[in-house]
Amino acid sequence: MDQIGGGGAMRFSLNLNLPREADSVPAVRKMLRCALAVFEVDREAGEDLEIALTEACANVVRHADGANSIEVRLDVAADRCSIDVSDNGAGFDADAVPDPAQGGDNGRGLFLIKALSENVRMQSTPRRGSLIHFEKAFAGAR
């Protein structure tokens, strides 16, 4: 974990490259929880981020055909958190993801990520993989 600071503005930046398997999801959640604890982030905001991160990683495990790893970048500061989850799989068409309101479970993860975080961006390139970026701002406890 890199600690980047100066002038009292501390932040943690962490890059993880994990196997594309279900056991990686709780590991990355724990890392996020630890980073948020350093800044004493409000529990509700932390839980929102944990759910969004879990959904993003679970989507890679379930849907990233051909991917062998999950790459996660966490950037945590007292007032905000930014997360990137990417893979090197087959990619997907974000516009083709069904609306979960239409029934079924497909699309629920992306819906939750959008509902629980801010500045959500998705990009996917066939045969090159996918990236989802999301952020959450919060009042710093310190």
N, C-alpha and C positions, 0 to 999 in steps of 0.2 A: 504494500500500500504506500503510495507516495503521499507525503505530507507536503503540501505547497503552502507556504505562508509568507507573510511579510506585512508589516504595518498593522498587525492584528487581524488581518483577513485570512484566516486559515481555511484550507479546503483539502479534502481527500480526493484523490483520483486513483481509480483502481481499474485495471484491465484484466479480465479473466478469460481464459480459453478452456472450456470444459467439454468433456465428451457429450455427445448428443444422446443422453439417456436420462431417464426420469430421476435418478439419484442426484443429478447435477442441480435440479431445481431447488431443493431445500438448502443445498450448500450456498447457492448464490443469494438466496433469501437471507441466510444467516449473515453473510458478508454485508449486505445492505443494512440489516438491522444493527450490526455493530458500528458501521460508519455513521448511521443516524444517531445512535446513542451518544457518540462523541460530542455531538452538537445539541444534545438534549431536545431533539425534534419532537414536537407534539405527537402523541401516540396515534391520534386519528390520521394525521398526515402520513405518518410512517406506515400505518396499516394500509392506507390507500396505495402507497408506492409498492409495498410488498405484494399486494394483490395484482397490481398492474405488471410488475416484474415477473411474478409467477405465471400469469397468463401469457406474456410474451415468450418466456422460455418454454412453457408447455406447448405453445404453437410450433416452436422449432422442433421439439421432440416428436410431436404428432404429425406434423405436415411437411417438414422440410426434406422432401425426398432427395436422396443423394448426399445430404450434408453429413459430415462426420463430427462436427463440433458446434458448440454454441459459444459465440463471443459476446461478452458483456463488458460494457464500459460504464462505470459509475463515477459520477463527478458530484461530490457532496460538499456543500458549504452551509453556513449557519442560516442562510436565507433562501436556499433553493437546492434542488437535486435534479440532475440531468442523467438520463439513462439511455444507452444504445444497446440493442440486442440484435445481433446479426448472425447469419449462417452462410454457408457456401453451397446451399442446396439448389434445387431446380428453379426456385422462384415461384411467384404466384401473381395473379391479377387481383390487386386490391379492390378494384371496382366490381369484381365478380363475387366477392365475399357476400353471402346472403345476410340480410337484416335479421337478427335474432327474433324480432317481433313477428316475423312470418312463421315462426315455429321452428323447432329443431334446435340443436346445440351449436351448429356451425355458425361462426361469426360472433359468438358470445364473448370470446376472449378479446377481440378487437373492440367490441362495444364497451366492455368493462374498462379497457385501457383508456379509451377516449373519455369515458365518464369520470374516471378517477384521477386523470392527469391533464396536463396542458401542453400546448404546442406539439401535438402528436403529428409525426410525419412518417410515412411509410414509403419505401422504395424497394422495388424488386426488379431484377434483371434475369430473364430466362438463362438458365445454366450458370448463372453467376451468384445467385443467392439473394437474400432479402435483408433489409434493415428496418427496424422500427425504432424511432426516437421519441422519447416523451420526457416531460419535465414536470416539476411541481415546485411552486414557490411557497414559502412559509415564513412566518415571523420567527426570527432567530431567538432562541432562549438565552443566548449569551450576548 
